[in-house]
Amino acid sequence: MPAGWAIAVHGGAGVDPNLPTERQEEAKQLLTRCLNLGIDALGSSASAIDVVELVRELESDPMFNSGRGSALTENGTVEMEASIMDGVGRRCGAVSGLTTVKNPVSLARLVMDKSPHSYLAFSGAEKFAKQMGVETVENDYFVTQDNVEMLKLAKEANSIVFDYRIPKGSNYESCGTLVESPIHMNGIPISIYAPETVGCVVVDRQGHCAAATSTGGLLNKRMGRIGDSPLIGAGTYACDLCAVSCTGEGEAIIRGTLAREVGAVMEYKGLGLQDAVDFVIKERLDEGKAGLIAVSKTGQVAYGFNCVGMFRGCATENGFMEVSIWD
Amino acid sequence: MGWAIALHGGAGDIPLNIPVERRQPREAALRRIIEIGVSKLNAKFSPLDVVELVVRELENCPYFNAGKGSVLTTNGTVEMEACIMDGNTKRCGAVSGVTTVVNPISLARQIMEKTPHIYLAFDGAEAFAREQGLETMDKSHFITPENIERLKQAKEANRVQQDYTQPIKTEDQKEPPLPDGLSKLGTVGCVAVDNLGNLAAATSTGGLVNTMVGRIGDTPVIGAGTYANKFCAVSATGRGEAIIRETVARDVAAVMEYKGLSLKEAAAYIVHEVAPKGTTGLVAVSPTGEVAMPFNATGMFRACATEDGFSEIAIWHSE
């Protein structure tokens, strides 16, 4: 029997421990604002699949790495991806390679609801967006000065990591680079890493779960690189039992099929939500660094992350609410 | 224990009365290609190398929906995708939106081995292929007269793609089959294990006929159409949207790991109890050399062989 609604949001995992307090406060305020939107909707018995679309708010705000404020590709442009999944019937929609669509998560929803497919990308996705009449803008709308600076620094610090002629496994981490902090995410020093992805998971009063994830992707990424966020089972998953949205090193999340794993472990091993989340973070990431938020059909909410910080917040029907960044 | 290999050329509504001139070349190709895989395993090639080279053969064969012989999008173009995964390390590579690369599976492998990424698509994938010096051909190389005809028929039948967002309730909801039931087939794949228990999986496809440009299916989605870990290697085929939703390939391994089912039991469970009827087939191998090739559609072009001498080439369910 469902035990009330619950909602969690995130703004990305892998946060610079030296992030100025001012920025931390701004981030928390944005997360709080989003939670409050969700709380109002859920209090009026909105359904989970409608509520998770509040990821639009996170996309529109330049604070996090999605929509406006996305990390830049190696060419200085923005290429966005997103996915959404409805635990009811496990319907899903995903998009990649968006360059003009203002709210990728809403296009993902349209793919789910209005197309015969589950995943559309690049020019095909943009064409579908036009057919659907969604709001589109020029690519430079999404580009912020902050991200232009970050791209410059990323290129200076890590030019070697992205030389594709050099096979993986060469020990280039040991070549001197201009970084003070030893912490890296995705090969980028944490001081300039743009924590990837925003997301939301919800269980509504009917016990139905839904998840949504959106991102600009990896800073300085190669054009055409797809991460975990649009991949059902990796970055996003929802089923009868739970809904999950992940963030962090995309390749590790994909290899670990992280979002599906939480559900699989609950379904096949009978673990409760927090135990499932803890198990997956501990056992399914190998050397990868990532985090996730999750809710269960019985109204529980859980987080897990094995890296430095994750922008996150949650609220439950019984009045509990919290927003945090660190452990 | 010993090595084992299984490959497929697509599952779907393969009509029982398929004309012999369409059936024979496909069966002959399956036979020729499984023998190549077998000889490489006997020569101690790694499973990762074997699945790649077997899928390359299937891509080059115009009778299957991958590489040359890929079905066409609604624009009459070819958009190929592929994926490869190594069971030991869970390293993987995937590619979508490939239009000129002769062997998408090899591009997927290059992405896995030469980049810090897993998945590249469209222009970015094509650009990387050129950087790596992979063989490319003009787009016309991949298009066969059979597929031009299929697209024409699909458009004439005004075939609105089945709404995959609605659960498929009963067989009668399926549209009447096109004159050419083979038009629904997608995907080729191969899974292999050596006698040390190393597993690998590879899948490649031209997608669905008459789809929207830019549609991505299950093949390149790790855990949906392709997966390998220490428990098994899986390559799935069928209706992409259903395979994605059911995380088919991952779940076979998950059910083995978490419920202790054998490979055959796990594969049968996922295909017959979980996946909607008519949507899914797969080939899978386990570290101990077991093989499973279940499917819940009319047929699946498939072949397998094990080191102890067992081999099979088949299309429909056995009596």
Chai-1 contact restraints between the chains, C-beta under 6 A:
chainA,res_idxA,chainB,res_idxB,connection_type,confidence,min_distance_angstrom,max_distance_angstrom,comment,restraint_id
A,G89,B,P167,contact,1.0,0.0,6.0,A-B,restraint_1
A,R90,B,R245,contact,1.0,0.0,6.0,A-B,restraint_2
A,R91,B,T165,contact,1.0,0.0,6.0,A-B,restraint_3
A,P116,B,Q161,contact,1.0,0.0,6.0,A-B,restraint_4
A,P116,B,D163,contact,1.0,0.0,6.0,A-B,restraint_5
A,P116,B,Y164,contact,1.0,0.0,6.0,A-B,restraint_6
A,H117,B,R215,contact,1.0,0.0,6.0,A-B,restraint_7
A,S118,B,E241,contact,1.0,0.0,6.0,A-B,restraint_8
A,S118,B,I244,contact,1.0,0.0,6.0,A-B,restraint_9
A,Y119,B,I216,contact,1.0,0.0,6.0,A-B,restraint_10
A,L120,B,G214,contact,1.0,0.0,6.0,A-B,restraint_11
A,L120,B,R215,contact,1.0,0.0,6.0,A-B,restraint_12
A,A121,B,A121,contact,1.0,0.0,6.0,A-B,restraint_13
A,A121,B,G214,contact,1.0,0.0,6.0,A-B,restraint_14
A,A121,B,I216,contact,1.0,0.0,6.0,A-B,restraint_15
A,F122,B,F122,contact,1.0,0.0,6.0,A-B,restraint_16
A,F122,B,G214,contact,1.0,0.0,6.0,A-B,restraint_17
A,S123,B,G214,contact,1.0,0.0,6.0,A-B,restraint_18
A,G124,B,M212,contact,1.0,0.0,6.0,A-B,restraint_19
A,G124,B,V213,contact,1.0,0.0,6.0,A-B,restraint_20
A,G124,B,G214,contact,1.0,0.0,6.0,A-B,restraint_21
A,A125,B,G214,contact,1.0,0.0,6.0,A-B,restraint_22
A,Y164,B,K114,contact,1.0,0.0,6.0,A-B,restraint_23
A,Y164,B,T115,contact,1.0,0.0,6.0,A-B,restraint_24
A,P167,B,K114,contact,1.0,0.0,6.0,A-B,restraint_25
A,R222,B,G124,contact,1.0,0.0,6.0,A-B,restraint_26
A,M223,B,G124,contact,1.0,0.0,6.0,A-B,restraint_27
A,G224,B,L120,contact,1.0,0.0,6.0,A-B,restraint_28
A,G224,B,A121,contact,1.0,0.0,6.0,A-B,restraint_29
A,G224,B,F122,contact,1.0,0.0,6.0,A-B,restraint_30
A,G224,B,D123,contact,1.0,0.0,6.0,A-B,restraint_31
A,G224,B,G124,contact,1.0,0.0,6.0,A-B,restraint_32
A,G224,B,A125,contact,1.0,0.0,6.0,A-B,restraint_33
A,R225,B,H117,contact,1.0,0.0,6.0,A-B,restraint_34
A,R225,B,L120,contact,1.0,0.0,6.0,A-B,restraint_35
A,I226,B,Y119,contact,1.0,0.0,6.0,A-B,restraint_36
A,I226,B,A121,contact,1.0,0.0,6.0,A-B,restraint_37
A,L231,B,V221,contact,1.0,0.0,6.0,A-B,restraint_38
A,I232,B,I244,contact,1.0,0.0,6.0,A-B,restraint_39
A,G233,B,G223,contact,1.0,0.0,6.0,A-B,restraint_40
A,G233,B,T247,contact,1.0,0.0,6.0,A-B,restraint_41
A,E251,B,I118,contact,1.0,0.0,6.0,A-B,restraint_42
A,I254,B,I118,contact,1.0,0.0,6.0,A-B,restraint_43
A,I254,B,I222,contact,1.0,0.0,6.0,A-B,restraint_44
A,R255,B,K90,contact,1.0,0.0,6.0,A-B,restraint_45
A,T257,B,G223,contact,1.0,0.0,6.0,A-B,restraint_46
A,T257,B,R250,contact,1.0,0.0,6.0,A-B,restraint_47
A,R260,B,G223,contact,1.0,0.0,6.0,A-B,restraint_48
A,R260,B,T247,contact,1.0,0.0,6.0,A-B,restraint_49
A,R260,B,R250,contact,1.0,0.0,6.0,A-B,restraint_50
A,A264,B,A254,contact,1.0,0.0,6.0,A-B,restraint_51
A,Y268,B,Y258,contact,1.0,0.0,6.0,A-B,restraint_52
A,Y268,B,K259,contact,1.0,0.0,6.0,A-B,restraint_53
A,K269,B,Y258,contact,1.0,0.0,6.0,A-B,restraint_54
